[in-house]
Amino acid sequence: MKLLSLRQLKDKHLGEVEIIERDKYEFDLKIEILGDMIKYLRKERKLTQQ
């Protein structure tokens, strides 16, 4: 069984870098991660949105 890097898997299944679908996937992923980081920090500092 051949091992592939994460980049190779992304290239194979999402397309090469700078292809519209790949760029949208990367952007959406970054936004989701940022949202999770904000949620975590707000909980840690006991901040609420009221």
CYANA upper distance limits for C-alpha pairs under 8 A (distance plus 0.5 A):
  4 LEU  CA      8 GLN  CA      6.43
  4 LEU  CA      9 LEU  CA      6.95
  5 SER  CA      9 LEU  CA      6.85
  6 LEU  CA     10 LYS  CA      6.69
  7 ARG  CA     11 ASP  CA      6.59
  8 GLN  CA     12 LYS  CA      6.62
  9 LEU  CA     13 HIS  CA      6.60
 10 LYS  CA     14 LEU  CA      5.72
 10 LYS  CA     15 GLY  CA      7.18
 10 LYS  CA     16 GLU  CA      8.19
 11 ASP  CA     15 GLY  CA      5.05
 11 ASP  CA     16 GLU  CA      5.30
 11 ASP  CA     17 VAL  CA      7.76
 12 LYS  CA     16 GLU  CA      8.14
 14 LEU  CA     21 GLU  CA      7.45
 14 LEU  CA     22 ARG  CA      5.98
 15 GLY  CA     19 ILE  CA      7.03
 15 GLY  CA     21 GLU  CA      8.07
 15 GLY  CA     22 ARG  CA      6.56
 16 GLU  CA     22 ARG  CA      7.50
 17 VAL  CA     22 ARG  CA      6.78
 17 VAL  CA     23 ASP  CA      7.49
 18 GLU  CA     22 ARG  CA      7.21
 18 GLU  CA     23 ASP  CA      6.45
 19 ILE  CA     23 ASP  CA      6.62
 20 ILE  CA     24 LYS  CA      6.63
 21 GLU  CA     25 TYR  CA      6.67
 22 ARG  CA     26 GLU  CA      6.69
 23 ASP  CA     27 PHE  CA      6.59
 24 LYS  CA     28 ASP  CA      6.54
 25 TYR  CA     29 LEU  CA      6.59
 26 GLU  CA     30 LYS  CA      6.72
 27 PHE  CA     31 ILE  CA      6.76
 28 ASP  CA     32 GLU  CA      6.70
 29 LEU  CA     33 ILE  CA      6.72
 30 LYS  CA     34 LEU  CA      6.60
 31 ILE  CA     35 GLY  CA      6.67
 32 GLU  CA     36 ASP  CA      6.80
 33 ILE  CA     37 MET  CA      6.70
 34 LEU  CA     38 ILE  CA      6.75
 35 GLY  CA     39 LYS  CA      6.68
 36 ASP  CA     40 TYR  CA      6.60
 37 MET  CA     41 LEU  CA      6.72
 38 ILE  CA     42 ARG  CA      6.62
 39 LYS  CA     43 LYS  CA      6.77
 40 TYR  CA     44 GLU  CA      6.62
 41 LEU  CA     45 ARG  CA      6.62
 42 ARG  CA     46 LYS  CA      6.41
 42 ARG  CA     47 LEU  CA      5.49
 42 ARG  CA     48 THR  CA      7.46
 43 LYS  CA     47 LEU  CA      6.67
 43 LYS  CA     48 THR  CA      8.28
